[in-house]
Amino acid sequence: MSAIASLFQEAARLAAGFRQAAPARHVPTRGYAASLAAFDEPLPAASSDMLDVIRQLANDAEPGLHATTGPRFFGWVIGGSHPVGVAADFLTSAWGQNAGNHTVAPAAAAVETVAARWLLDLLKLPAESSVGFVTGATVANFTCLAAARGEVLRQVGWDADANGLFGAPEITVLIGDDAHTTVFSALQFLGVGHDRVRRVRTDPVGRIDPAALADTLDTVSGPVIAILQAGQINTGAFDDFAAIIPLLKAKGAWVHVDGAFGLWAQASEKTSHLSRGIEAADSWATDGHKWLQTPYDCGYAIVRNELAHRRAMTIAASYLPLAGEGERDPSHYVPELSRRARGFATWAMLKHLGREGVAALIDQCCASARLAADLLAREPGIAILNDVALNQLVIRFGADLPSEEGDALTRKTIEKIQADGMIFAGGAKWRGRNVLRLSVTNFQTTSDQAELAVESIITAFRSVSENSHPR
């Protein structure tokens, strides 16, 4: 037992050291090739000392790690893995529970029951909804759309869960032109097809055009699944749920919302107007490892129709215990049987932050994003291409230059920002143009950190501009 205590203490020491250093560095010092070389060796023939293994792992891995937990990491929509969630995750690993059902891990099932209720309350979603604790928004979308597929076909007399899709009535899937790629992946995995969709025109910031949707609905018959969006991945824009969902409901559609990060707008009075009407949907997908700041491997599939959810996901076998009255079997709501007990970290973060703390965290990130946008927009040659209503910035460099020159300047500026290493942010394409995208999702990103990020971006832009267009 003393060896185990020493091992766990050393792992905690190494973990704390990494986290303490994170604010000072935001890019790896080793890329993939160098990282592979550090780890590449033949399979060891003999065993190694436990402490030596953990120390070598940290020594060889850390140079190839992004400081995604740091306050100036804006590359993707990534939360900061709050220390409370990490500590709960340490315990989850040490406890070694299989959260497959309520008998093999009673505490894991119980904490999911409570955390699910808290999530629905916090996100202002129907209390009767069921919640599946999944790996992330990709699998959350998959799970919700599996429930949708089964239910819309069941309504026309087809049991997709028993009979598959061979010979089934055709499902019309309506989706905005600027939907996230993971939704298309979910449709692919479900056998619906990522290209067999009816794409609906969107506006300049990626919202579905209600008039275009109404025109499309006039041409649709039979089972319908509609996929809406809370938080477009580049602009942060929300579909107009209050206007769109009634149109879809009149057609008998199942309405699913991909809210990987945007669904958390519901938790703050300052941002909930963006998602007005979202509670009228049938299912919602979101992440815990974004704005709730849980460690990775944490997302939520939320379905209003609990029975449809269970029909799509339940795994039954004679050796598996049945849930009794008032008992919740976690495996009825996710595609896995053996899985991590994700509810512990979720419970810990909700317990730690509370309703007010989650709202304050979201407000802080959004305020920091708006501050960054305001400061950057003052710099000649830099343009903010979106209305920063949430936490996403779309930035264009060389705004006064022809398109190709602006693309080149934007690309070089991004390379310079990443090379300087004060922040990490990545590029994207938006409306055919190269842009820098900032996602402010970390609990440590205060106004001071936003100002440091802006200074870094402007310094890189000026340096690249001077080299590209010397006086």
TILUMMI-46325 format. One line per 10 residues: number of its first residue (from 1); their letters; for each residue x, y, z of C-alpha. Coordinates in nm, 3 decimals, m for minus. Layout:
<rs>
NUM> A> X:Y:Z ~ ...
</rs>
This chain:
<rs>
1> MSAIASLFQE> 0.000:0.000:0.000 ~ 0.290:0.237:0.064 ~ 0.406:0.181:m0.295 ~ 0.060:0.273:m0.424 ~ 0.053:0.585:m0.207 ~ 0.395:0.692:m0.337 ~ 0.289:0.628:m0.695 ~ m0.032:0.830:m0.666 ~ 0.148:1.111:m0.484 ~ 0.410:1.130:m0.760
11> AARLAAGFRQ> 0.141:1.137:m1.030 ~ m0.034:1.420:m0.843 ~ 0.296:1.609:m0.811 ~ 0.368:1.577:m1.182 ~ 0.012:1.677:m1.272 ~ 0.026:1.983:m1.049 ~ 0.361:2.084:m1.197 ~ 0.219:2.069:m1.548 ~ m0.082:2.278:m1.450 ~ 0.128:2.539:m1.274
21> AAPARHVPTR> 0.343:2.581:m1.584 ~ 0.048:2.599:m1.825 ~ m0.008:2.979:m1.814 ~ 0.348:3.038:m1.935 ~ 0.332:2.816:m2.245 ~ 0.063:2.746:m2.498 ~ 0.224:2.545:m2.776 ~ 0.409:2.212:m2.776 ~ 0.785:2.222:m2.811 ~ 0.773:1.884:m2.985
31> GYAASLAAFD> 0.560:1.792:m3.283 ~ 0.428:1.449:m3.371 ~ 0.749:1.315:m3.528 ~ 0.967:1.414:m3.233 ~ 0.708:1.285:m2.987 ~ 0.696:0.953:m3.169 ~ 1.075:0.930:m3.155 ~ 1.065:0.992:m2.779 ~ 0.826:0.702:m2.721 ~ 0.936:0.466:m2.996
41> EPLPAASSDM> 1.104:0.152:m2.862 ~ 1.049:m0.223:m2.883 ~ 0.798:m0.380:m2.647 ~ 0.985:m0.422:m2.316 ~ 1.064:m0.781:m2.224 ~ 1.083:m0.719:m1.851 ~ 0.874:m0.515:m1.612 ~ 0.974:m0.165:m1.502 ~ 0.950:0.016:m1.172 ~ 0.612:0.189:m1.132
51> LDVIRQLAND> 0.755:0.528:m1.034 ~ 1.008:0.518:m1.317 ~ 0.730:0.449:m1.568 ~ 0.516:0.742:m1.453 ~ 0.813:0.978:m1.448 ~ 0.921:0.874:m1.796 ~ 0.566:0.914:m1.923 ~ 0.549:1.272:m1.796 ~ 0.901:1.354:m1.917 ~ 0.841:1.222:m2.269
61> AEPGLHATTG> 0.481:1.342:m2.308 ~ 0.484:1.697:m2.175 ~ 0.695:1.856:m2.453 ~ 0.433:1.732:m2.700 ~ 0.131:1.862:m2.507 ~ m0.067:2.175:m2.580 ~ m0.141:2.386:m2.275 ~ m0.513:2.349:m2.335 ~ m0.569:2.406:m1.964 ~ m0.409:2.752:m1.980
71> PRFFGWVIGG> m0.592:3.087:m1.992 ~ m0.480:3.186:m2.342 ~ m0.561:2.872:m2.537 ~ m0.821:2.968:m2.798 ~ m0.754:2.711:m3.070 ~ m1.079:2.517:m3.047 ~ m1.380:2.524:m2.818 ~ m1.198:2.358:m2.530 ~ m1.264:2.400:m2.160 ~ m0.990:2.423:m1.902
81> SHPVGVAADF> m1.036:2.093:m1.713 ~ m1.102:2.264:m1.381 ~ m0.897:2.126:m1.088 ~ m1.212:2.013:m0.906 ~ m1.323:1.809:m1.206 ~ m0.972:1.670:m1.248 ~ m0.957:1.568:m0.882 ~ m1.293:1.395:m0.917 ~ m1.161:1.225:m1.228 ~ m0.853:1.107:m1.033
91> LTSAWGQNAG> m1.088:0.941:m0.787 ~ m1.297:0.798:m1.071 ~ m0.987:0.630:m1.215 ~ m0.875:0.506:m0.877 ~ m1.218:0.366:m0.793 ~ m1.217:0.175:m1.124 ~ m1.595:0.156:m1.151 ~ m1.769:0.028:m1.464 ~ m2.070:0.258:m1.499 ~ m2.252:0.008:m1.718
101> NHTVAPAAAA> m2.542:m0.042:m1.480 ~ m2.678:0.046:m1.138 ~ m2.587:m0.286:m0.975 ~ m2.220:m0.306:m1.067 ~ m2.166:0.062:m0.969 ~ m2.451:0.189:m0.748 ~ m2.281:0.517:m0.655 ~ m2.194:0.594:m1.019 ~ m2.554:0.537:m1.124 ~ m2.687:0.742:m0.833
111> VETVAARWLL> m2.461:1.039:m0.899 ~ m2.565:1.038:m1.266 ~ m2.929:1.050:m1.157 ~ m2.867:1.361:m0.948 ~ m2.629:1.528:m1.195 ~ m2.879:1.472:m1.477 ~ m3.151:1.644:m1.276 ~ m2.918:1.935:m1.199 ~ m2.822:1.969:m1.567 ~ m3.183:1.987:m1.682
121> DLLKLPAESS> m3.256:2.249:m1.416 ~ m2.948:2.456:m1.503 ~ m3.007:2.439:m1.879 ~ m3.381:2.509:m1.844 ~ m3.483:2.196:m2.034 ~ m3.794:1.981:m1.974 ~ m3.766:1.800:m1.640 ~ m3.900:1.475:m1.788 ~ m3.604:1.449:m2.028 ~ m3.349:1.169:m1.997
131> VGFVTGATVA> m2.974:1.227:m2.000 ~ m2.705:0.996:m2.132 ~ m2.349:1.059:m2.012 ~ m2.139:1.007:m2.326 ~ m1.786:1.086:m2.446 ~ m1.869:1.422:m2.602 ~ m2.097:1.608:m2.841 ~ m2.017:1.377:m3.134 ~ m2.160:1.074:m2.954 ~ m2.430:1.291:m2.795
141> NFTCLAAARG> m2.550:1.387:m3.143 ~ m2.532:1.022:m3.248 ~ m2.733:0.908:m2.946 ~ m3.004:1.173:m2.983 ~ m3.037:1.113:m3.356 ~ m3.061:0.737:m3.296 ~ m3.364:0.810:m3.075 ~ m3.499:1.044:m3.342 ~ m3.454:0.787:m3.620 ~ m3.635:0.520:m3.423
151> EVLRQVGWDA> m3.923:0.743:m3.319 ~ m4.004:0.907:m3.655 ~ m4.006:0.564:m3.821 ~ m4.211:0.412:m3.540 ~ m4.474:0.679:m3.601 ~ m4.520:0.544:m3.955 ~ m4.524:0.181:m3.847 ~ m4.159:0.080:m3.889 ~ m3.940:m0.060:m3.610 ~ m3.589:0.048:m3.708
161> DANGLFGAPE> m3.432:m0.092:m3.391 ~ m3.554:m0.443:m3.477 ~ m3.554:m0.434:m3.857 ~ m3.289:m0.180:m3.950 ~ m3.331:0.055:m4.244 ~ m3.363:m0.200:m4.525 ~ m3.703:m0.130:m4.679 ~ m3.783:0.144:m4.427 ~ m3.973:0.458:m4.526 ~ m3.731:0.731:m4.628
171> ITVLIGDDAH> m3.644:0.990:m4.364 ~ m3.597:1.351:m4.472 ~ m3.318:1.516:m4.274 ~ m3.321:1.897:m4.277 ~ m2.999:2.068:m4.178 ~ m2.845:2.413:m4.211 ~ m2.566:2.478:m4.458 ~ m2.328:2.568:m4.175 ~ m2.391:2.274:m3.941 ~ m2.093:2.122:m3.762
181> TTVFSALQFL> m1.918:1.827:m3.921 ~ m1.985:1.594:m3.627 ~ m2.358:1.602:m3.701 ~ m2.291:1.473:m4.050 ~ m2.071:1.203:m3.897 ~ m2.355:1.096:m3.668 ~ m2.588:1.066:m3.966 ~ m2.325:0.856:m4.143 ~ m2.284:0.622:m3.844 ~ m2.661:0.579:m3.818
191> GVGHDRVRRV> m2.695:0.466:m4.178 ~ m2.892:0.774:m4.276 ~ m2.601:0.910:m4.481 ~ m2.413:1.237:m4.452 ~ m2.505:1.346:m4.805 ~ m2.870:1.233:m4.811 ~ m2.985:1.549:m4.639 ~ m3.179:1.857:m4.743 ~ m2.951:2.150:m4.676 ~ m3.124:2.474:m4.587
201> RTDPVGRIDP> m2.986:2.816:m4.676 ~ m2.822:3.011:m4.394 ~ m2.761:3.382:m4.336 ~ m2.417:3.554:m4.329 ~ m2.341:3.431:m3.975 ~ m2.462:3.073:m4.026 ~ m2.821:3.082:m3.896 ~ m3.091:2.888:m4.082 ~ m3.308:3.123:m4.287 ~ m3.667:3.068:m4.162
211> AALADTLDTV> m3.815:3.163:m4.500 ~ m3.589:2.914:m4.679 ~ m3.688:2.647:m4.428 ~ m4.059:2.718:m4.480 ~ m4.014:2.683:m4.857 ~ m3.831:2.353:m4.808 ~ m4.098:2.218:m4.575 ~ m4.360:2.275:m4.845 ~ m4.183:2.009:m5.054 ~ m4.137:1.752:m4.774
221> SGPVIAILQA> m4.354:1.459:m4.673 ~ m4.312:1.152:m4.452 ~ m4.078:1.116:m4.151 ~ m3.871:1.428:m4.085 ~ m3.572:1.497:m3.860 ~ m3.454:1.857:m3.836 ~ m3.114:1.949:m3.694 ~ m3.071:2.301:m3.556 ~ m2.770:2.467:m3.399 ~ m2.696:2.653:m3.078
231> GQINTGAFDD> m2.359:2.816:m3.138 ~ m2.217:2.802:m3.491 ~ m1.861:2.679:m3.458 ~ m1.707:2.991:m3.616 ~ m1.945:3.276:m3.539 ~ m2.125:3.145:m3.230 ~ m2.461:3.226:m3.394 ~ m2.787:3.057:m3.286 ~ m3.073:2.947:m3.507 ~ m3.400:3.130:m3.439
241> FAAIIPLLKA> m3.561:2.850:m3.239 ~ m3.874:3.047:m3.152 ~ m3.950:3.101:m3.520 ~ m3.826:2.770:m3.662 ~ m3.938:2.502:m3.418 ~ m4.314:2.573:m3.457 ~ m4.278:2.538:m3.836 ~ m4.109:2.201:m3.790 ~ m4.353:2.078:m3.530 ~ m4.642:2.157:m3.762
251> KGAWVHVDGA> m4.479:1.914:m4.005 ~ m4.444:1.645:m3.735 ~ m4.064:1.670:m3.734 ~ m3.833:1.555:m3.458 ~ m3.622:1.862:m3.375 ~ m3.266:1.804:m3.255 ~ m3.031:2.080:m3.139 ~ m2.654:2.051:m3.165 ~ m2.554:2.270:m2.871 ~ m2.201:2.146:m2.805
261> FGLWAQASEK> m2.109:2.475:m2.640 ~ m2.400:2.707:m2.716 ~ m2.655:2.520:m2.506 ~ m2.475:2.658:m2.200 ~ m2.608:3.003:m2.292 ~ m2.924:2.883:m2.118 ~ m2.740:2.896:m1.785 ~ m2.690:3.274:m1.782 ~ m2.949:3.550:m1.781 ~ m2.712:3.758:m1.995
271> TSHLSRGIEA> m2.702:3.504:m2.278 ~ m3.024:3.300:m2.252 ~ m3.201:3.533:m2.496 ~ m2.980:3.384:m2.769 ~ m3.143:3.043:m2.721 ~ m3.503:3.159:m2.675 ~ m3.745:2.879:m2.765 ~ m3.482:2.603:m2.753 ~ m3.671:2.410:m2.484 ~ m3.938:2.322:m2.742
281> ADSWATDGHK> m3.700:2.085:m2.926 ~ m3.704:1.706:m2.883 ~ m3.337:1.646:m2.811 ~ m3.019:1.836:m2.734 ~ m2.649:1.748:m2.746 ~ m2.384:1.930:m2.544 ~ m2.041:1.891:m2.387 ~ m1.930:1.898:m2.025 ~ m1.565:1.931:m2.123 ~ m1.632:2.268:m2.278
291> WLQTPYDCGY> m1.806:2.525:m2.060 ~ m1.863:2.308:m1.754 ~ m1.483:2.260:m1.749 ~ m1.494:1.886:m1.675 ~ m1.198:1.677:m1.792 ~ m1.226:1.520:m2.134 ~ m1.456:1.226:m2.207 ~ m1.771:1.403:m2.091 ~ m2.079:1.496:m2.293 ~ m2.455:1.476:m2.255
301> AIVRNELAHR> m2.726:1.334:m2.482 ~ m3.057:1.483:m2.366 ~ m3.388:1.349:m2.499 ~ m3.736:1.471:m2.408 ~ m3.898:1.133:m2.485 ~ m3.729:0.904:m2.234 ~ m3.886:0.592:m2.385 ~ m3.755:0.674:m2.733 ~ m3.413:0.728:m2.578 ~ m3.417:0.391:m2.402
311> RAMTIAASYL> m3.550:0.206:m2.707 ~ m3.257:0.332:m2.912 ~ m2.985:0.258:m2.657 ~ m3.082:m0.025:m2.419 ~ m2.852:m0.329:m2.422 ~ m3.019:m0.639:m2.280 ~ m2.874:m0.978:m2.182 ~ m2.970:m1.249:m1.938 ~ m2.668:m1.182:m1.716 ~ m2.741:m0.809:m1.685
321> PLAGEGERDP> m2.955:m0.699:m1.388 ~ m3.287:m0.529:m1.450 ~ m3.360:m0.188:m1.303 ~ m3.624:m0.191:m1.033 ~ m3.885:0.069:m0.950 ~ m3.717:0.409:m0.914 ~ m3.377:0.281:m1.027 ~ m3.189:0.429:m1.321 ~ m2.973:0.201:m1.535 ~ m2.704:0.421:m1.699
331> SHYVPELSRR> m2.658:0.184:m1.994 ~ m3.012:0.254:m2.116 ~ m2.909:0.599:m2.238 ~ m2.569:0.553:m2.404 ~ m2.425:0.326:m2.676 ~ m2.167:0.169:m2.441 ~ m2.203:m0.102:m2.181 ~ m1.858:m0.080:m2.023 ~ m1.762:0.280:m1.971 ~ m1.609:0.539:m1.744
341> ARGFATWAML> m1.817:0.677:m1.457 ~ m1.849:1.023:m1.609 ~ m2.109:1.143:m1.362 ~ m1.862:1.195:m1.078 ~ m1.673:1.482:m1.246 ~ m1.999:1.638:m1.364 ~ m2.145:1.623:m1.013 ~ m1.827:1.770:m0.865 ~ m1.821:2.065:m1.105 ~ m2.190:2.144:m1.057
351> KHLGREGVAA> m2.153:2.111:m0.681 ~ m1.844:2.335:m0.681 ~ m1.975:2.609:m0.912 ~ m2.345:2.602:m0.840 ~ m2.596:2.787:m1.058 ~ m2.436:3.125:m0.993 ~ m2.084:3.003:m1.056 ~ m2.169:2.850:m1.394 ~ m2.344:3.171:m1.500 ~ m2.048:3.383:m1.384
361> LIDQCCASAR> m1.804:3.161:m1.574 ~ m2.003:3.196:m1.897 ~ m2.042:3.570:m1.849 ~ m1.669:3.610:m1.788 ~ m1.577:3.421:m2.107 ~ m1.827:3.618:m2.316 ~ m1.712:3.951:m2.171 ~ m1.349:3.860:m2.242 ~ m1.440:3.768:m2.600 ~ m1.621:4.100:m2.654
371> LAADLLAREP> m1.330:4.292:m2.503 ~ m1.085:4.117:m2.735 ~ m1.307:4.191:m3.034 ~ m1.337:4.561:m2.943 ~ m0.963:4.602:m2.896 ~ m0.870:4.415:m3.213 ~ m1.120:4.611:m3.422 ~ m0.936:4.933:m3.334 ~ m0.623:4.813:m3.513 ~ m0.617:4.928:m3.879
381> GIAILNDVAL> m0.619:4.626:m4.109 ~ m0.790:4.389:m3.863 ~ m1.160:4.313:m3.904 ~ m1.399:4.116:m3.681 ~ m1.634:3.933:m3.917 ~ m1.901:3.831:m3.666 ~ m2.118:3.989:m3.403 ~ m1.955:3.860:m3.084 ~ m2.271:3.768:m2.898 ~ m2.117:3.469:m2.724
391> NQLVIRFGAD> m1.755:3.348:m2.707 ~ m1.644:3.310:m3.070 ~ m1.439:3.558:m3.275 ~ m1.379:3.540:m3.650 ~ m1.081:3.762:m3.733 ~ m0.951:3.869:m4.073 ~ m0.614:4.031:m4.129 ~ m0.550:4.265:m4.421 ~ m0.916:4.358:m4.431 ~ m0.841:4.637:m4.679
401> LPSEEGDALT> m0.646:4.411:m4.916 ~ m0.767:4.209:m5.215 ~ m0.896:3.865:m5.121 ~ m0.586:3.661:m5.210 ~ m0.349:3.904:m5.038 ~ m0.568:3.908:m4.730 ~ m0.570:3.528:m4.727 ~ m0.191:3.518:m4.743 ~ m0.150:3.782:m4.472 ~ m0.398:3.604:m4.246
411> RKTIEKIQAD> m0.220:3.273:m4.292 ~ 0.122:3.425:m4.216 ~ m0.012:3.608:m3.912 ~ m0.156:3.286:m3.770 ~ 0.181:3.115:m3.823 ~ 0.356:3.401:m3.642 ~ 0.109:3.392:m3.351 ~ 0.166:3.020:m3.307 ~ 0.543:3.055:m3.337 ~ 0.553:3.331:m3.074
421> GMIFAGGAKW> 0.366:3.103:m2.833 ~ 0.206:3.366:m2.608 ~ m0.132:3.226:m2.710 ~ m0.258:2.941:m2.922 ~ m0.523:3.005:m3.185 ~ m0.592:2.835:m3.515 ~ m0.710:2.921:m3.860 ~ m1.029:2.832:m4.042 ~ m1.217:2.907:m4.360 ~ m1.524:3.127:m4.333
431> RGRNVLRLSV> m1.724:3.220:m4.641 ~ m1.429:3.120:m4.856 ~ m1.176:3.340:m4.675 ~ m0.889:3.255:m4.442 ~ m0.962:3.369:m4.087 ~ m0.825:3.336:m3.735 ~ m1.077:3.187:m3.497 ~ m1.072:3.250:m3.124 ~ m1.284:3.044:m2.886 ~ m1.294:3.180:m2.531
441> TNFQTTSDQA> m1.403:2.885:m2.317 ~ m1.158:2.865:m2.027 ~ m1.254:2.952:m1.670 ~ m0.920:3.134:m1.629 ~ m0.962:3.369:m1.927 ~ m1.021:3.703:m1.756 ~ m1.011:4.050:m1.910 ~ m0.638:4.070:m1.827 ~ m0.574:3.749:m2.021 ~ m0.785:3.880:m2.311
451> ELAVESIITA> m0.573:4.195:m2.323 ~ m0.253:3.990:m2.329 ~ m0.395:3.783:m2.613 ~ m0.487:4.095:m2.811 ~ m0.140:4.238:m2.761 ~ 0.012:3.915:m2.890 ~ m0.214:3.909:m3.196 ~ m0.153:4.273:m3.287 ~ 0.223:4.237:m3.239 ~ 0.229:3.937:m3.472
461> FRSVSENSHP> 0.010:4.114:m3.728 ~ 0.229:4.425:m3.733 ~ 0.545:4.218:m3.766 ~ 0.408:4.018:m4.058 ~ 0.265:4.329:m4.225 ~ 0.595:4.515:m4.205 ~ 0.783:4.219:m4.354 ~ 0.524:4.173:m4.626 ~ 0.498:4.543:m4.712 ~ 0.820:4.714:m4.599
471> R> 0.815:5.091:m4.601
</rs>
